[in-house]
Amino acid sequence: MANRKYIVGNWKMNGLNDQLSDIADIASIAANHPSVDAAICPPVTLIASAVSQNAAFSIGAQDCHFNEKGAHTGCVSAAMIKQAGASFSILGHSERRADQHETDADVKAKAEAVHANGLGAIICVGETEEERDAGQAVDVVCGQLQGSFPNGADAKWLTIAYEPVWAIGTGRVPEAADVEEMHAAIRQKLGELMGDGADAVRILYGGSMNGGNAAELLAVPNVDGGLVGGASLTAEKFGPIIEAAAAS
Ligand SMILES: O=C(CO)COP(=O)(O)O
């Protein structure tokens, strides 16, 4: 049976208090499409307000530290994002792997930390353009998945997001056949890593998804949803993606 579609907006470093109304607008579109799981990950500063204003809508974080507490200036723990009201966190986004030198081992530890706090995790993987051109895309992504894979993984709390680095924020989207190949490879790798439960783990596609291409991407086998950046910032842009998921 196909998995329920999961459409997640990653606001990255965008959003001041004024944009809380966009989250409310997105939450009401989501409420009209109960067959789809939708969520927004605003900056950590907006999590508590977004949760208190939209009780029935899922709000996530974009990262957290793997340690419970301590001398980590500027970081937040899994317990902190939970207390703010987040129900899950994106982890290992390529922007963090690149800018913050996050390793697979860091991402694995973060996933185990969020799970220990009763939160869900979306682990991001994806190849660079150089890696794709060199024919290494599947090996790189499966290697990241293996290295980042948490102990105790279960579809109840774990989601994978395939985000080709070269498709993020560029308007470039891979061919459907390439998305299909990668998602099938991720599904197979999940099978090796966790056995029977692998089919229920949702695998999202991310990278320049928008209202115009969502239907085609969401129709690809093993694409169980989307992780959306730029097109998640307003209800006008994000709504059509939720609608495409509902129609898929
Ligand atoms: O990185 C992404 C989501 O995490 C994708 O970003 P864009 O949708 O802006 O390409």
The ligand as an ORCA input file, in Angstrom:
! r2SCAN-3c Opt
* xyz 0 1
  O      16.576     22.556      0.472
  C      15.390     22.421      0.221
  C      14.432     21.996      1.243
  O      15.086     21.503      2.368
  C      14.860     22.714     -1.122
  O      14.935     24.078     -1.312
  P      14.213     24.710     -2.613
  O      12.826     24.139     -2.642
  O      14.232     26.195     -2.346
  O      15.028     24.290     -3.780
*
